[in-house]
Amino acid sequence: MAETNECESTERRSLNFVEQAVWDDLQAGKNGGRLNTRFPPEPNGYLHIGHAKAICMDFGVAEKFGGTCNLRFDDTNPVKEDVEYVDSIREDIHWLGFDWGDREYYASDYFPKLFDLAVRLIKEGKAYVDDQTSEEIAAQKGSPTVPGQESPYRNRSVEENLDLFMRMNDGEFDEGARVLRAKIDMASPNMHFRDPIMYRIIKHPHHRTGTTWKVYPMYDFAHGQSDYFEGVTHSICTLEFEVHRPLYEYFVKELADESYCPRQIEFNRLNLTYTVMSKRKLLQLVKEGLVAGWDDPRMPTISGMRRRGFTPESIKNFIDTIGYTKYEALNSISLLEHAVRDDLNKKATRAMAVINPVKVVITNYPEGQVEQVEMENNPEEEGSGTHAMPFSREIYIERDDFMEDAPKKFFRMTPGGEVRLKGAYIVKCEGCKKDADGNIEEIYCTYDPDTRSGLPGAARKVKGTLHWVSAAHAVDAEVRLYDRLFAVENPAAEPDRDFRDMLNPDSLKVVTGVKVEPFIAENAERGKKFQFQRIGYFTPDYDSTPEHLVFNRTIALKDSWEKEQKKA
């Protein structure tokens, strides 16, 4: 028994503070011992990695404690929402490895109930129609230390308020002409209690309800009620909603009884260096053509990361690493990149590609001869097998791997020096041919036929090993080299600058004429992960076809960014 208690105690100590709160509620038998969370995105854009943190929390807590998690689209603003976003959100959540079963809901499902509740609050003298402009209402709210001023319409009769509210929904009034406000306390130290707006007039058709409604509920009114209607026990959200919690509880208690009441718990948002998380700014980048859409591989969107070649496991591991707290922090993108490298190292198939090719002629290798050398698919993955790669008299290597006049510690190809061609032979550089401008056109080598793997000379040591592809068998490809979207570590910390002026001009470089081995071309289906030896991790882009191969660099093998930043 003591051993069981000790295990339970250890498990409890490993819980984050949100999990601990949920655990305590379950142990206390709150809500009948039931656990139901929800992930409630507004379908007004694509999900980004900040949402991934919330998804991992909402679905993860439910999984950990045997509960359920709903997916609810908070579709209360038809002007900004679209079916495209609904579809993308579903896809992103599934890709991350979570499922909501048959529990897909929409705030719009509750429009009739919410409207009825608003009518009830009007009848009880707890809500009124205000004719003032949004600017006038804001000016009257005062400040945390100065009480607000009551609206001149605050004491309208119940009958007049009901009549006006019905006419608002009938479309009789223009947008912005009237709003429905809760009648709470204009002197409250909590600004959110100073007669918050419950409904506004919007005449834009809704993507699900069409033109049925002309008034739409505000987030603070709809959110808690939607949680209650769905049976949500724990409304887990980010810290900016902490100040909204008293209002959340105020509205919920208009419906809840002692047997069941949702509980709101807040955690810190995910902020990432060299990017922005504002949906408004991300939408701006898309609309202005500064990126190639929501799924541009430079974007912090889940769809962009998927297209770039990130794995769901790497994103979840990164989120586990940074954890959940009650204070805001700026997380280094290097931590995310480390998580991606770590996961891809275990999963990516090794293969050869030459980004900036220069031809090497092995002068003593028989002309017309082709042999197959055996290459490991992934030394980190047991049972991943091998593949055959053609070797011939003419090959391509990286132009940067050759230096005619090399410094002492240059262990790549140089006249008179030896290097190993990975998986093949040791070759000795005998010289090169240049064009009229002094550019290297061809390099000439001789090979040692006794140094192929399995032969007596294979154990001979040389300091450099190069990747290569057979010139006669190489397939042309396009490679897109991606880097950080912004050149500034924290764009949000520079309010006086236009965030678009801080974009990294080198965030995308397109390289054509890349030479890849046949194995890559034959296996370049969407979602495939490759490690181009000595270069980085790559995945076929959505634009890729068998006739025109296109690969995205997911990440380089090493983080060179921070080193370069320190030099600058």
C-alpha positions as CSV (number, residue, x, y, z in Angstrom):
1,M,0.0,0.0,0.0
2,A,2.8,2.3,0.9
3,E,4.4,1.6,-2.5
4,T,1.2,2.5,-4.3
5,N,0.9,5.8,-2.4
6,E,4.5,6.6,-3.2
7,C,3.9,6.1,-6.9
8,E,0.7,8.2,-6.8
9,S,2.6,11.0,-5.0
10,T,5.4,10.9,-7.6
11,E,2.9,11.1,-10.4
12,R,1.2,14.1,-8.7
13,R,4.5,15.9,-8.4
14,S,5.0,15.6,-12.1
15,L,1.7,17.3,-12.9
16,N,1.7,20.9,-14.1
17,F,-0.5,23.4,-12.2
18,V,-3.4,23.0,-14.6
19,E,-3.3,19.2,-14.4
20,Q,-3.1,19.5,-10.6
21,A,-6.2,21.7,-10.4
22,V,-8.1,19.2,-12.6
23,W,-6.8,16.3,-10.5
24,D,-7.9,18.1,-7.3
25,D,-11.4,18.7,-8.7
26,L,-11.8,15.1,-9.7
27,Q,-10.6,13.9,-6.3
28,A,-13.2,16.2,-4.7
29,G,-15.9,14.7,-6.9
30,K,-16.8,18.0,-8.5
31,N,-19.3,17.8,-11.4
32,G,-19.9,14.2,-10.4
33,G,-16.3,13.2,-11.1
34,R,-16.8,14.1,-14.7
35,L,-14.1,15.7,-16.9
36,N,-14.9,17.5,-20.2
37,T,-12.6,20.1,-21.7
38,R,-12.9,21.9,-25.0
39,F,-10.7,23.6,-27.7
40,P,-12.7,26.6,-28.9
41,P,-11.0,28.3,-31.9
42,E,-12.6,31.2,-33.8
43,P,-12.6,30.2,-37.5
44,N,-11.1,33.5,-38.7
45,G,-7.7,32.2,-39.7
46,Y,-5.4,29.2,-39.7
47,L,-4.1,27.8,-36.4
48,H,-0.5,28.5,-35.4
49,I,1.9,27.0,-33.0
50,G,0.4,29.0,-30.1
51,H,-2.9,27.2,-30.7
52,A,-1.0,23.9,-30.8
53,K,0.0,24.6,-27.2
54,A,-3.7,25.0,-26.2
55,I,-4.6,21.9,-28.2
56,C,-2.0,19.8,-26.4
57,M,-3.4,21.2,-23.1
58,D,-7.1,20.8,-23.8
59,F,-6.9,17.4,-25.4
60,G,-4.0,16.2,-23.4
61,V,-5.6,16.8,-20.0
62,A,-8.7,15.0,-21.1
63,E,-6.6,12.0,-22.3
64,K,-4.5,12.0,-19.1
65,F,-7.5,11.7,-16.8
66,G,-9.9,9.7,-18.9
67,G,-12.1,12.6,-19.8
68,T,-13.3,14.0,-23.2
69,C,-12.5,17.1,-25.2
70,N,-14.9,19.0,-27.4
71,L,-14.1,20.9,-30.5
72,R,-16.2,24.0,-30.7
73,F,-15.9,26.7,-33.3
74,D,-16.6,30.1,-31.7
75,D,-18.3,31.5,-34.8
76,T,-19.8,34.6,-33.4
77,N,-18.4,37.1,-35.9
78,P,-19.5,36.3,-39.5
79,V,-17.5,39.1,-41.0
80,K,-14.2,37.4,-40.3
81,E,-15.1,33.7,-40.5
82,D,-15.0,31.2,-43.3
83,V,-15.6,27.5,-44.0
84,E,-12.0,27.3,-45.3
85,Y,-10.8,28.0,-41.8
86,V,-13.1,25.4,-40.2
87,D,-11.7,22.8,-42.6
88,S,-8.1,23.7,-41.9
89,I,-8.6,23.7,-38.1
90,R,-10.0,20.1,-38.3
91,E,-7.1,19.0,-40.4
92,D,-4.5,20.6,-38.1
93,I,-5.9,19.0,-34.9
94,H,-6.0,15.6,-36.5
95,W,-2.5,16.0,-37.8
96,L,-1.3,16.7,-34.2
97,G,-2.8,13.4,-33.2
98,F,-6.0,14.4,-31.4
99,D,-9.6,13.6,-32.1
100,W,-12.9,15.0,-30.7
101,G,-15.0,12.1,-31.8
102,D,-18.7,13.1,-32.3
103,R,-18.2,16.2,-30.1
104,E,-17.9,18.9,-32.8
105,Y,-20.0,22.0,-31.9
106,Y,-20.4,25.6,-32.9
107,A,-21.3,28.6,-30.8
108,S,-23.9,29.3,-33.6
109,D,-25.6,26.1,-32.4
110,Y,-26.5,28.0,-29.3
111,F,-27.7,31.3,-30.9
112,P,-31.4,30.5,-30.1
113,K,-30.6,29.7,-26.5
114,L,-28.3,32.7,-26.1
115,F,-30.9,35.0,-27.5
116,D,-33.5,33.6,-25.1
117,L,-31.2,34.1,-22.2
118,A,-30.6,37.7,-23.3
119,V,-34.4,38.2,-23.4
120,R,-34.7,36.8,-19.9
121,L,-32.0,39.1,-18.6
122,I,-33.8,42.1,-20.2
123,K,-37.0,41.0,-18.5
124,E,-35.2,40.7,-15.2
125,G,-33.8,44.2,-15.5
126,K,-30.2,42.9,-16.0
127,A,-29.7,44.1,-19.6
128,Y,-30.6,47.2,-21.7
129,V,-30.3,48.6,-25.2
130,D,-27.8,51.4,-25.6
131,D,-28.0,53.9,-28.5
132,Q,-24.6,55.3,-27.9
133,T,-21.6,54.9,-30.2
134,S,-18.7,52.6,-29.3
135,E,-16.6,55.6,-28.7
136,E,-19.1,57.2,-26.3
137,I,-19.4,53.9,-24.4
138,A,-15.7,53.5,-24.1
139,A,-15.3,57.1,-22.9
140,Q,-17.9,56.6,-20.2
141,K,-16.3,53.5,-18.8
142,G,-13.7,55.5,-16.8
143,S,-10.5,53.9,-15.6
144,P,-9.7,51.3,-12.9
145,T,-9.4,54.1,-10.3
146,V,-12.2,56.4,-11.7
147,P,-15.8,55.1,-11.7
148,G,-17.6,55.0,-15.0
149,Q,-20.6,57.1,-16.0
150,E,-24.0,55.5,-16.5
151,S,-25.4,55.5,-20.0
152,P,-28.4,57.8,-20.4
153,Y,-30.3,54.7,-21.7
154,R,-29.5,52.6,-18.7
155,N,-32.9,52.9,-17.1
156,R,-35.1,52.3,-20.1
157,S,-38.1,50.2,-19.3
158,V,-38.1,46.5,-19.8
159,E,-40.8,46.9,-22.5
160,E,-38.8,49.4,-24.5
161,N,-35.6,47.3,-24.2
162,L,-37.4,44.2,-25.4
163,D,-39.0,46.0,-28.3
164,L,-35.7,47.5,-29.4
165,F,-33.8,44.3,-29.0
166,M,-36.3,42.4,-31.2
167,R,-36.1,45.2,-33.8
168,M,-32.3,45.0,-33.7
169,N,-32.6,41.4,-34.7
170,D,-35.2,42.2,-37.4
171,G,-32.6,44.3,-39.2
172,E,-34.4,47.6,-38.6
173,F,-31.3,49.4,-37.4
174,D,-27.9,50.0,-39.0
175,E,-24.7,48.3,-37.7
176,G,-23.3,50.2,-34.7
177,A,-26.6,52.0,-34.1
178,R,-27.5,50.0,-31.0
179,V,-26.0,47.4,-28.7
180,L,-27.4,45.3,-25.8
181,R,-25.4,45.8,-22.6
182,A,-25.5,43.9,-19.3
183,K,-26.5,46.1,-16.4
184,I,-24.0,45.3,-13.7
185,D,-21.9,48.0,-12.0
186,M,-20.4,51.1,-13.6
187,A,-18.3,51.7,-10.5
188,S,-16.8,48.2,-10.3
189,P,-13.0,48.1,-10.0
190,N,-13.1,45.3,-12.6
191,M,-13.5,47.2,-15.9
192,H,-15.2,44.2,-17.5
193,F,-18.1,44.5,-15.1
194,R,-18.9,48.1,-16.3
195,D,-22.0,47.1,-18.3
196,P,-20.3,45.0,-20.9
197,I,-21.8,44.7,-24.4
198,M,-23.6,41.4,-24.9
199,Y,-24.9,41.8,-28.5
200,R,-24.1,43.9,-31.5
201,I,-25.7,44.3,-34.9
202,I,-24.0,42.6,-37.8
203,K,-25.7,42.2,-41.1
204,H,-23.1,40.1,-42.9
205,P,-24.3,36.6,-43.7
206,H,-23.1,33.8,-41.4
207,H,-21.3,30.8,-42.9
208,R,-23.7,28.4,-41.1
209,T,-26.9,30.4,-40.3
210,G,-27.0,32.6,-43.3
211,T,-29.2,35.7,-42.7
212,T,-31.3,34.3,-39.9
213,W,-29.6,36.6,-37.3
214,K,-28.9,40.3,-37.4
215,V,-27.5,40.4,-33.8
216,Y,-24.6,38.4,-32.7
217,P,-23.3,37.7,-29.1
218,M,-20.0,39.0,-27.9
219,Y,-17.3,36.5,-26.8
220,D,-17.7,37.2,-23.1
221,F,-21.4,36.4,-23.2
222,A,-21.3,33.5,-25.6
223,H,-18.2,31.6,-24.4
224,G,-19.2,30.6,-20.8
225,Q,-22.7,29.8,-21.8
226,S,-21.5,27.6,-24.6
227,D,-19.3,25.8,-22.2
228,Y,-22.3,25.3,-19.9
229,F,-24.6,24.0,-22.7
230,E,-21.9,21.5,-23.7
231,G,-21.2,20.2,-20.2
232,V,-17.7,21.5,-20.2
233,T,-16.2,21.1,-16.7
234,H,-12.9,22.9,-17.2
235,S,-12.5,25.9,-19.5
236,I,-8.7,26.0,-19.9
237,C,-7.5,29.2,-21.7
238,T,-4.6,31.6,-22.0
239,L,-3.6,34.3,-19.5
240,E,-5.2,37.2,-21.3
241,F,-8.6,35.8,-20.3
242,E,-7.7,35.8,-16.6
243,V,-9.3,39.3,-16.2
244,H,-12.4,38.1,-18.0
245,R,-12.9,35.2,-15.5
246,P,-15.2,37.1,-13.1
247,L,-17.4,38.0,-16.0
248,Y,-17.3,34.5,-17.3
249,E,-18.5,33.3,-13.9
250,Y,-21.1,36.0,-13.6
251,F,-22.8,35.0,-16.8
252,V,-22.4,31.2,-16.2
253,K,-24.1,31.5,-12.9
254,E,-27.2,32.8,-14.6
255,L,-27.6,29.2,-15.9
256,A,-25.6,27.0,-13.6
257,D,-26.8,25.2,-10.5
258,E,-25.0,23.5,-7.6
259,S,-24.7,20.2,-9.5
260,Y,-22.5,21.6,-12.3
261,C,-20.5,24.7,-13.1
262,P,-17.6,25.1,-15.5
263,R,-14.3,26.3,-14.1
264,Q,-11.9,28.6,-16.0
265,I,-8.1,28.1,-15.6
266,E,-5.5,30.2,-17.4
267,F,-2.0,29.4,-18.5
268,N,0.7,31.3,-20.4
269,R,0.6,31.8,-24.2
270,L,3.4,30.5,-26.4
271,N,5.5,33.4,-27.7
272,L,8.3,32.6,-30.1
273,T,11.4,34.5,-31.2
274,Y,11.7,35.7,-34.8
275,T,8.0,35.5,-35.5
276,V,4.6,37.0,-34.8
277,M,1.5,35.2,-33.4
278,S,-1.1,37.9,-34.1
279,K,-3.8,36.4,-36.5
280,R,-4.3,40.0,-37.8
281,K,-0.7,40.4,-38.7
282,L,-0.5,36.9,-40.2
283,L,-3.6,37.6,-42.3
284,Q,-1.9,40.8,-43.4
285,L,1.2,39.0,-44.6
286,V,-1.1,36.6,-46.6
287,K,-3.3,39.3,-48.1
288,E,-0.4,41.5,-49.1
289,G,1.4,38.6,-50.8
290,L,4.4,38.9,-48.4
291,V,4.2,35.1,-47.9
292,A,2.8,32.5,-50.3
293,G,-0.4,31.8,-48.2
294,W,-1.3,30.6,-44.8
295,D,0.7,27.4,-45.3
296,D,3.9,29.1,-46.4
297,P,6.7,27.1,-44.8
298,R,8.0,30.3,-43.1
299,M,4.7,30.9,-41.3
300,P,4.2,29.8,-37.7
301,T,0.9,28.2,-38.7
302,I,0.5,24.5,-38.1
303,S,-0.2,24.0,-41.8
304,G,3.0,25.9,-42.7
305,M,5.1,23.8,-40.4
306,R,3.5,20.6,-41.8
307,R,4.4,21.8,-45.3
308,R,7.9,22.6,-44.2
309,G,8.4,19.1,-42.9
310,F,8.0,19.5,-39.1
311,T,6.5,16.4,-37.4
312,P,3.7,16.5,-34.9
313,E,5.9,14.8,-32.4
314,S,8.5,17.5,-32.6
315,I,6.0,20.2,-32.0
316,K,4.5,18.3,-29.0
317,N,8.0,17.6,-27.6
318,F,8.8,21.3,-27.8
319,I,5.6,22.3,-26.0
320,D,6.4,19.7,-23.3
321,T,9.9,21.2,-22.9
322,I,8.7,24.8,-22.4
323,G,5.8,23.7,-20.2
324,Y,2.8,25.6,-18.8
325,T,3.2,28.4,-16.3
326,K,1.3,31.5,-15.0
327,Y,3.8,34.0,-16.4
328,E,4.5,35.1,-20.0
329,A,7.8,34.2,-21.6
330,L,9.5,34.6,-24.9
331,N,10.7,31.1,-26.1
332,S,13.7,30.7,-28.3
333,I,12.8,29.3,-31.8
334,S,16.1,27.4,-31.4
335,L,14.4,25.2,-28.9
336,L,11.7,24.3,-31.4
337,E,14.3,23.7,-34.1
338,H,16.3,21.4,-31.7
339,A,13.1,19.4,-31.2
340,V,12.6,19.1,-34.9
341,R,16.2,18.0,-35.5
342,D,16.0,15.5,-32.7
343,D,12.8,13.9,-34.0
344,L,13.9,13.9,-37.7
345,N,17.2,12.4,-36.8
346,K,15.3,9.3,-35.7
347,K,12.9,9.2,-38.7
348,A,14.4,10.8,-41.8
349,T,15.8,8.5,-44.5
350,R,19.4,9.3,-45.4
351,A,20.2,10.1,-49.0
352,M,22.5,12.1,-51.2
353,A,21.8,15.4,-52.9
354,V,24.2,18.1,-54.1
355,I,22.9,21.6,-53.8
356,N,25.7,23.5,-55.7
357,P,27.2,20.9,-58.0
358,V,30.6,20.8,-59.6
359,K,31.7,17.8,-61.8
360,V,34.4,15.4,-60.7
361,V,36.0,13.0,-63.2
362,I,37.7,9.9,-61.8
363,T,40.2,9.5,-64.5
364,N,41.3,5.9,-63.7
365,Y,37.8,4.6,-63.3
366,P,36.6,2.5,-66.3
367,E,34.5,4.5,-68.8
368,G,31.0,3.2,-69.1
369,Q,31.2,1.2,-65.8
370,V,28.4,1.5,-63.2
371,E,28.4,-0.2,-59.9
372,Q,25.9,-0.1,-57.1
373,V,27.0,0.9,-53.6
374,E,24.9,0.2,-50.5
375,M,23.7,3.1,-48.4
376,E,22.1,2.9,-45.0
377,N,18.6,4.4,-44.8
378,N,18.8,5.4,-41.2
379,P,21.5,4.3,-38.7
380,E,19.3,5.5,-35.9
381,E,16.3,3.3,-36.8
382,E,16.8,-0.4,-36.4
383,G,15.5,-2.4,-39.4
384,S,15.3,0.6,-41.7
385,G,17.4,-1.2,-44.3
386,T,19.6,0.0,-47.1
387,H,19.2,1.2,-50.7
388,A,21.5,0.9,-53.7
389,M,23.1,4.0,-55.2
390,P,24.9,4.1,-58.6
391,F,28.5,5.0,-58.8
392,S,30.3,5.9,-62.0
393,R,33.3,7.6,-63.5
394,E,31.7,11.1,-63.4
395,I,30.1,12.4,-60.2
396,Y,29.0,15.7,-58.7
397,I,30.2,17.1,-55.4
398,E,29.4,20.4,-53.6
399,R,31.4,23.3,-55.1
400,D,32.2,24.4,-51.5
401,D,33.8,21.0,-50.8
402,F,36.7,21.9,-53.2
403,M,39.5,24.4,-52.7
404,E,42.4,24.8,-55.0
405,D,44.5,26.7,-52.4
406,A,43.2,25.3,-49.1
407,P,44.1,26.3,-45.5
408,K,45.7,23.7,-43.3
409,K,42.5,22.5,-41.6
410,F,40.5,22.1,-44.8
411,F,39.7,18.4,-44.7
412,R,37.8,18.3,-47.9
413,M,38.9,18.0,-51.5
414,T,42.1,19.9,-52.5
415,P,44.9,19.1,-55.1
416,G,47.1,16.3,-53.7
417,G,44.7,15.5,-50.9
418,E,42.6,12.4,-50.4
419,V,39.0,12.2,-49.3
420,R,36.5,9.4,-49.0
421,L,33.4,9.4,-51.1
422,K,30.7,8.3,-48.6
423,G,29.8,4.7,-49.2
424,A,32.3,4.3,-52.1
425,Y,36.0,4.9,-52.5
426,I,38.9,7.0,-51.4
427,V,39.9,9.4,-54.2
428,K,42.9,11.7,-54.6
429,C,42.5,15.1,-56.3
430,E,45.0,15.5,-59.2
431,G,43.9,19.0,-60.4
432,C,41.1,20.9,-62.0
433,K,40.0,22.8,-65.1
434,K,38.9,26.5,-65.1
435,D,37.0,28.7,-67.4
436,A,38.3,32.1,-68.7
437,D,37.0,33.8,-65.6
438,G,38.8,31.4,-63.3
439,N,35.7,29.4,-62.2
440,I,36.2,25.7,-61.6
441,E,34.6,23.7,-64.4
442,E,35.8,20.2,-63.6
443,I,37.9,18.5,-61.0
444,Y,40.1,15.5,-61.7
445,C,40.7,12.6,-59.3
446,T,42.0,9.1,-59.2
447,Y,40.5,6.4,-57.0
448,D,41.9,3.6,-55.0
449,P,39.9,0.5,-56.1
450,D,40.9,-1.3,-52.9
451,T,39.1,1.1,-50.6
452,R,35.4,0.3,-51.2
453,S,33.6,-1.0,-48.2
454,G,34.3,-4.7,-47.6
455,L,37.6,-4.6,-49.4
456,P,41.0,-4.8,-47.6
457,G,41.8,-1.1,-48.1
458,A,38.5,0.1,-46.7
459,A,39.9,0.6,-43.2
460,R,42.5,3.2,-44.5
461,K,41.9,6.4,-42.7
462,V,41.4,9.8,-44.4
463,K,40.2,12.9,-42.6
464,G,37.4,14.1,-45.0
465,T,34.2,12.3,-46.2
466,L,32.1,13.9,-48.9
467,H,28.7,13.3,-50.3
468,W,28.2,12.9,-54.0
469,V,25.9,11.7,-56.8
470,S,26.6,10.0,-60.0
471,A,26.4,12.5,-62.9
472,A,24.8,10.1,-65.4
473,H,22.1,9.1,-62.9
474,A,21.4,12.3,-61.0
475,V,17.9,13.8,-61.2
476,D,17.5,17.6,-61.3
477,A,15.5,19.2,-58.5
478,E,14.5,22.6,-57.0
479,V,15.3,23.2,-53.4
480,R,13.7,25.9,-51.2
481,L,15.9,27.0,-48.3
482,Y,13.8,28.5,-45.5
483,D,15.0,30.6,-42.6
484,R,13.4,32.7,-39.9
485,L,10.6,34.8,-41.1
486,F,11.8,37.9,-39.2
487,A,15.2,39.4,-38.8
488,V,14.4,40.8,-35.4
489,E,14.3,38.6,-32.3
490,N,11.1,40.0,-30.9
491,P,9.1,42.1,-33.4
492,A,6.3,42.7,-30.9
493,A,8.8,44.6,-28.7
494,E,9.2,47.3,-31.3
495,P,5.9,49.0,-31.5
496,D,7.3,52.1,-33.3
497,R,8.3,50.0,-36.3
498,D,6.0,48.5,-39.0
499,F,6.3,44.8,-38.4
500,R,6.6,44.2,-42.2
501,D,9.8,46.2,-42.2
502,M,11.3,43.6,-39.9
503,L,10.9,40.7,-42.3
504,N,14.0,38.7,-43.0
505,P,14.9,39.3,-46.7
506,D,16.8,36.0,-46.7
507,S,13.9,33.9,-45.3
508,L,13.6,32.1,-48.6
509,K,16.2,31.1,-51.2
510,V,15.3,29.1,-54.2
511,V,18.0,26.9,-55.7
512,T,17.6,25.2,-59.1
513,G,19.8,22.6,-60.8
514,V,20.2,20.6,-57.6
515,K,21.4,17.0,-58.3
516,V,19.7,14.3,-56.3
517,E,20.3,10.5,-56.3
518,P,17.6,8.4,-58.1
519,F,16.4,6.9,-54.8
520,I,15.2,10.4,-53.7
521,A,13.4,10.9,-57.0
522,E,11.7,7.5,-56.7
523,N,10.5,8.1,-53.2
524,A,9.5,11.8,-53.3
525,E,5.9,11.4,-52.1
526,R,4.3,14.0,-49.9
527,G,5.2,13.7,-46.2
528,K,8.4,11.8,-46.9
529,K,11.3,12.9,-44.7
530,F,14.9,12.9,-46.0
531,Q,18.2,13.8,-44.5
532,F,20.3,15.1,-47.4
533,Q,23.7,13.9,-46.1
534,R,25.8,16.8,-44.6
535,I,23.2,19.4,-45.6
536,G,19.9,19.2,-43.6
537,Y,16.4,17.7,-43.5
538,F,14.2,18.0,-46.5
539,T,10.7,17.1,-47.5
540,P,8.9,17.2,-50.9
541,D,6.9,20.4,-51.3
542,Y,3.2,20.3,-52.3
543,D,4.3,21.8,-55.7
544,S,6.6,18.8,-56.4
545,T,5.8,16.6,-59.3
546,P,7.7,13.6,-60.8
547,E,8.6,15.9,-63.7
548,H,9.7,18.8,-61.5
549,L,10.9,17.8,-58.1
550,V,10.7,20.5,-55.4
551,F,12.0,20.0,-51.8
552,N,11.7,22.2,-48.8
553,R,14.5,22.4,-46.3
554,T,12.9,21.7,-43.0
555,I,15.9,22.6,-41.0
556,A,19.7,22.6,-41.4
557,L,21.7,19.9,-39.6
558,K,23.1,22.5,-37.1
559,D,21.9,25.8,-35.8
560,S,24.1,28.4,-37.5
561,W,21.8,31.4,-36.9
562,E,22.7,32.1,-33.3
563,K,26.4,31.8,-34.2
564,E,26.0,34.3,-37.0
565,Q,24.0,36.7,-34.8
566,K,26.8,36.7,-32.2
567,K,29.3,37.7,-34.9
568,A,27.1,40.6,-36.1
